[in-house]
Amino acid sequence: MELARLHLRGVYAIVAGALLLIVAPLYQSLALGQAYTAAITPIAQSRDFTPYLTWLAANLAADQTLRIMQGLPLLLALTLPSALSAWLWPTQRRPRLAALFSGWIGFGAFVLAALVGLIASARAATGFQHASSASARAATAAAFAQEYALQSLLSRGIGGVALAIFLVLVSLRFASATRLPRWLAYLGGLVAALEAANAVFFVLNPLNVQAPTASLSLAGLAVWLLVVGVALWQATNRTLNAGAAPNAPANPATSDASPPA
């Protein structure tokens, strides 16, 4: 049962990474296009949400679809910390719990922020569309700006810091493993640094929509999910092929059933 759960979490991680790295950006580029980019540019330049809400009121379905595409992978990734921490620290309770809770908080904060954003954007689009005056539209834009700032602090701030801690813990464990490629630890450390830097940018400016590390940190996390998902998939397959007990997945620090270097 434990081995099957680990295998499934690896598949989830692969799907999550592919959605974040390929599907969501491709949809944003093809379905939203330059109009979306033009609508969010004034937010970065002058913190003006009015052009974005004008676009949002006319393209709510497309915006909601993108938000779901960005939130679903993180929901899938939320299942990873429990299986990964149990695999990496089968007998060490303290580091296992530290990785478990930091991973849950990190991915969970992003999922919660995505859900809040889904509701807030729909409410703001409806309010902006039915506003009868310029002052009413300005009030709707100001309220949405505050909600956006809270979402940024929740996801990029709290979530980013927690994910950085999770990635550091897992990467240090990967570095000490004898049956895992060393570059996997370096990749995790790099993504942790990007998440931490990105958190600083958004804590200092929660209304930031074009932080220099935003795209890099998200792409890095997507690649990390893909790679770790493949590592888990390989580990479980090798253990199954070796005839190991179904409730005793191999320890990556010592077992030959782990991915080869």
SULMOCOR-V101894 format. One record per residue. N is the residue number from 1. D_CENTER is the distance of its C-alpha to the mean C-alpha in whole Angstrom. Layout:
{{N,D_CENTER} {N,D_CENTER}}
This chain:
{{1,27} {2,25} {3,25} {4,24} {5,21} {6,19} {7,20} {8,18} {9,15} {10,15} {11,16} {12,13} {13,11} {14,13} {15,12} {16,9} {17,9} {18,12} {19,11} {20,8} {21,11} {22,14} {23,14} {24,12} {25,14} {26,17} {27,17} {28,17} {29,19} {30,22} {31,22} {32,21} {33,23} {34,24} {35,25} {36,22} {37,21} {38,25} {39,24} {40,21} {41,23} {42,25} {43,23} {44,22} {45,26} {46,27} {47,25} {48,26} {49,24} {50,27} {51,27} {52,23} {53,25} {54,28} {55,25} {56,23} {57,26} {58,27} {59,24} {60,23} {61,22} {62,20} {63,18} {64,17} {65,17} {66,14} {67,12} {68,12} {69,11} {70,8} {71,8} {72,9} {73,7} {74,5} {75,8} {76,9} {77,7} {78,9} {79,12} {80,12} {81,13} {82,16} {83,17} {84,16} {85,18} {86,21} {87,21} {88,21} {89,23} {90,25} {91,28} {92,27} {93,25} {94,24} {95,22} {96,21} {97,20} {98,19} {99,16} {100,16} {101,15} {102,13} {103,11} {104,11} {105,11} {106,8} {107,6} {108,9} {109,9} {110,6} {111,8} {112,11} {113,11} {114,10} {115,13} {116,15} {117,15} {118,16} {119,19} {120,20} {121,20} {122,22} {123,24} {124,24} {125,25} {126,28} {127,29} {128,29} {129,31} {130,34} {131,34} {132,38} {133,38} {134,37} {135,36} {136,35} {137,32} {138,32} {139,31} {140,28} {141,27} {142,27} {143,26} {144,23} {145,22} {146,22} {147,20} {148,17} {149,18} {150,17} {151,14} {152,13} {153,14} {154,12} {155,9} {156,9} {157,12} {158,12} {159,9} {160,9} {161,12} {162,11} {163,9} {164,11} {165,14} {166,12} {167,12} {168,16} {169,17} {170,16} {171,17} {172,20} {173,21} {174,20} {175,23} {176,25} {177,25} {178,28} {179,27} {180,24} {181,23} {182,23} {183,21} {184,18} {185,18} {186,19} {187,16} {188,14} {189,16} {190,15} {191,11} {192,12} {193,15} {194,13} {195,10} {196,13} {197,15} {198,13} {199,13} {200,17} {201,17} {202,15} {203,17} {204,20} {205,20} {206,17} {207,19} {208,18} {209,16} {210,17} {211,16} {212,17} {213,14} {214,11} {215,11} {216,12} {217,9} {218,7} {219,9} {220,10} {221,7} {222,7} {223,11} {224,10} {225,9} {226,12} {227,15} {228,14} {229,14} {230,17} {231,19} {232,18} {233,20} {234,23} {235,23} {236,24} {237,26} {238,28} {239,29} {240,30} {241,32} {242,34} {243,34} {244,33} {245,33} {246,30} {247,29} {248,29} {249,26} {250,27} {251,26} {252,25} {253,27} {254,30} {255,30} {256,31} {257,28} {258,25} {259,24} {260,27} {261,27}}
